[in-house]
Amino acid sequence: MSAIEKFIAEIPKAELHLHIEGTFEPELMFEIAIRNNLKLKYSSVDELKAAYNFNNLQEFLDIYYSGADVLIEEQDFYDLTWAYLQKIHSQNVLHTEIFFDPQTHSSRGVHFSKVISGIHRALEDGQTKLGISSKLILSILRHLSEESAIQTLEEALEYKNWITAVGLDSSERGHPPSKFQRIFEKALEEGFLTVAHAGEEGPPEYVWEALNLLHVSRIDHGNRSLEDPELVAELARRHIPLTVCPLSNLKLKVVNDMSKHPLTEMLDKGLLATVNSDDPAYFGGYVNENYLAVAKALNLSKQQITQLAKNSFAASFLEEKEKKSMIEKVEKFSHQ
């Protein structure tokens, strides 16, 4: 292990852009499918892994939703979340903020309560058994209707104490944030924070809409913000974090070469950029692999990696006192 690999492996960090359904490793998928007496259309783990070779966001989403079909019982959602928590525990992730997509499951007749109860129980065990703190973010699927989003938000109100924020994900092109303005107004009224995927495949205008219409606290991805200098200045001025996902960007061809990734440009322009894994089972790596990929491709210094780790806590939804404590841990580690 090189010095930079060791540094990345050991530095304390948070993960803020993670779809729990996107952590579904093929081995666990087969295990749960067998448990639920379901037959996958792939004959083996290797055949399923081979299918993880997509050309764009939509092709990825097609297989992502297909994989989620085997998740039926509360224990399935527990097992999925617990497997992720064990993985990040080995990578020195101290805090995670997890997206879940209830509409992916309700469309198959799986009740909201089963989904959130399994995830929540695992997150509680993550805190008590692994020392990992967490927040849960309900994501609205933007390719579905406003009516579906309303119904999902109403179902979530019963579990308000378990949910920190409402987000917006799925296929971005043709589904601008403005489509869900009324949903997000309701979410804010109910006391939720808001976030949104914007500027991944969609234009900078989508980032403006997320800021001005959805009143988001964070932009998920945000790569294409750099095309608009006025937007960059606004994001920097307001300290709006960007939850950047390098391996996802490469796999979905948002960037064609990791050495051309805009992460260092974001940092140089004063943006609060963070490194995250998005859907690690599908994109070839969890958070440490994402740090390592950009560190190697962009020749990041230990100082830049330290800044990214500090950013991950600064951009989180932790209380200010907790953020300060976590950032101090990063600083202490980096001075060893």
RAPE-V638005 format. One line per field, one symbol per residue. ss: DSSP state (H for helix, E for strand, - for the rest). psi: psi as a letter, one per 20 degrees, with the letter a starting at -180 (. if undefined). burial: b if it has 9 or more other ideal C-beta (glycine too) atoms within 8 Angstrom, else e. A space follows every 10 residues. Layout:
# RAPE-V638005
ss = ???
psi = ???
burial = ???
This chain:
# RAPE-V638005
ss = --HHHHHHHH --EEEEEEEH HHH--HHHHH HHHHH----- ----HHHHHH H-----HHHH HHHHHHHH-- ---HHHHHHH HHHHHHHHH- --EEEEEEEE -HHHHH---- -HHHHHHHHH HHHHHHHHHH --EEEEEEEE E----HHHHH HHHHHHHHHH HH--EEEEE- ------HHHH HHHHHHHHH- --EEEEEE-- ---HHHHHHH HH-----EEE E-HHHHH-HH HHHHHHH--- EEEE-HHHHH H------HHH --HHHHHH-- --EEE--E-H HHH---HHHH HHHHHHHH-- -HHHHHHHHH HHHH-----H HHHHHHHHHH HHHH--
psi = prhhgggghi pqrqpinooh hjjnqhghgg ghgghjlqpq jqirgghghh ilmrirgghg hghghghihi ogqhhghggg ghggghghhi jkoipqopqq nhhhhhijjp qghgghgggg gghghhghhi koqrqppppp oiirrhghgg gghhhhhhkh iiphrpapaa pgpjmqhhhk ghghgggghi jqrqrqpqkf hrrhhhgggh ghhilqiqpp djgihiiohh gghggggjlo qpnqnghggg hjkhqiphij pjghggghjj qmqrpriemh hhjkqahhhg ggghgghjlq rhgggggggg hhhhirkqqh gggggghhgg gggij.
burial = eeebbbbbbe bbbbbbbbbb bbbbebebbb ebbeebebeb eeeeeebbee eeebebbebb bbbbbebbeb bbebebbbbb bbbbbbbbbe bbbbbbbbbb bbbbbbeeeb ebebbbbbbb bbbebbbeeb ebbbbbbbbb bbebebebbb ebbebbeebb eebbbbbbbb bbeebbbeeb bebbebbbeb ebebbbbbbb bbebebbbbb bebbebbbbb bbbbbbebee bbebbbeeeb bbbbbbbbbb bbebbeebee bbbbebbebe bbbbbbbbbb bbbebbbbbb bbbbbbbbeb eeebbbbbbb bbbbbbebee ebbeebbebb bebbee
